[in-house]
Amino acid sequence: MEQMIKIRQTLHVVVIQSTLCYKNHRLAVRYYAIKVRMNIIFCQNLLIYFRRWRRREIVKRLAERLAPGGLLVLGQGELTDWQPPGLQRVPSEHVLAWIKRQTDEE
């Protein structure tokens, strides 16, 4: 039974890994190589190294890469005084995240 559980857990990891796309970016560069829409983007503990205006620019470009309904997760405190256009804040005191609206009318 214990071996069966380990096999199932391993299969779940393989399935998840096969559907993930890991990309590294130079966020300060205006051009992004990724053309597909992402369902989730994690950008944590990085924006603190940029000036406020650059943070907003980077987050705006990350939001453009999200699929409708996609999730953008940032590090706590990295962007506290601005609402990215087209995104809705996830109501949580534990995570700084936004969901991309399905349409601009929402």
C-alpha positions in Angstrom: 0.0 0.0 0.0 2.8 2.4 0.9 4.5 1.8 -2.4 1.2 2.5 -4.3 0.9 5.8 -2.6 4.5 6.7 -3.5 3.8 5.7 -7.1 0.7 7.9 -7.2 2.6 10.9 -5.8 5.3 10.5 -8.3 2.8 10.3 -11.2 1.2 13.5 -9.9 4.5 15.3 -9.9 5.3 14.1 -13.5 1.9 15.2 -14.7 2.3 18.7 -13.1 5.9 19.1 -14.4 4.8 18.2 -18.0 2.3 21.0 -18.0 4.5 23.7 -16.5 6.5 26.2 -18.4 9.5 27.7 -16.6 10.9 30.9 -18.1 13.6 33.3 -17.1 13.4 36.9 -18.1 15.3 40.1 -18.1 12.5 42.2 -16.6 14.2 45.5 -17.3 14.2 44.8 -21.1 11.0 46.0 -22.9 10.8 43.0 -25.2 9.4 39.7 -23.8 10.2 36.5 -25.7 7.1 34.7 -24.4 4.2 35.0 -26.7 1.8 32.5 -25.1 -0.7 33.6 -22.4 0.3 32.2 -18.9 -2.2 30.9 -16.4 0.0 31.9 -13.4 3.1 34.1 -13.0 5.1 34.2 -9.8 7.4 37.2 -9.5 8.3 37.3 -5.8 11.1 39.2 -4.0 12.5 40.7 -7.2 10.6 44.0 -7.8 12.1 45.5 -4.6 15.3 46.1 -6.5 13.6 48.4 -9.0 12.4 51.9 -8.7 8.7 52.5 -8.3 8.0 53.5 -11.9 9.9 50.5 -13.2 8.0 48.2 -10.9 4.7 49.4 -12.4 6.0 49.0 -15.9 7.2 45.5 -15.2 3.9 44.5 -13.6 1.9 45.9 -16.4 3.9 43.8 -18.9 3.6 40.7 -16.8 -0.2 41.3 -16.7 -0.2 41.5 -20.5 1.2 38.0 -20.6 -1.6 36.5 -18.4 -4.4 34.6 -19.9 -7.9 35.8 -18.9 -8.5 34.5 -15.4 -4.8 34.1 -14.9 -3.1 34.8 -11.6 -0.2 37.2 -11.0 1.6 36.6 -7.6 4.1 39.2 -6.2 6.1 39.3 -3.0 4.4 41.1 -0.1 5.0 44.8 -0.1 6.5 44.9 -3.6 3.7 46.9 -5.0 1.4 48.4 -2.4 0.2 51.7 -3.8 -1.0 50.9 -7.3 -3.7 48.9 -9.0 -2.5 47.2 -12.3 -5.0 47.9 -15.1 -7.1 44.9 -16.1 -6.4 43.0 -12.9 -8.6 42.5 -9.8 -6.9 42.1 -6.4 -7.2 38.8 -4.6 -8.7 39.7 -1.2 -6.0 38.3 1.2 -3.7 39.7 3.8 -1.4 36.7 3.3 -0.6 37.1 -0.4 -0.2 39.9 -2.9 -1.9 38.6 -6.0 -4.2 39.7 -8.8 -6.5 37.9 -11.2 -6.8 39.1 -14.8 -10.3 40.0 -15.6 -12.1 37.9 -18.3 -13.0 41.0 -20.2 -12.3 44.7 -19.9 -15.9 45.3 -18.9 -15.6 43.3 -15.6 
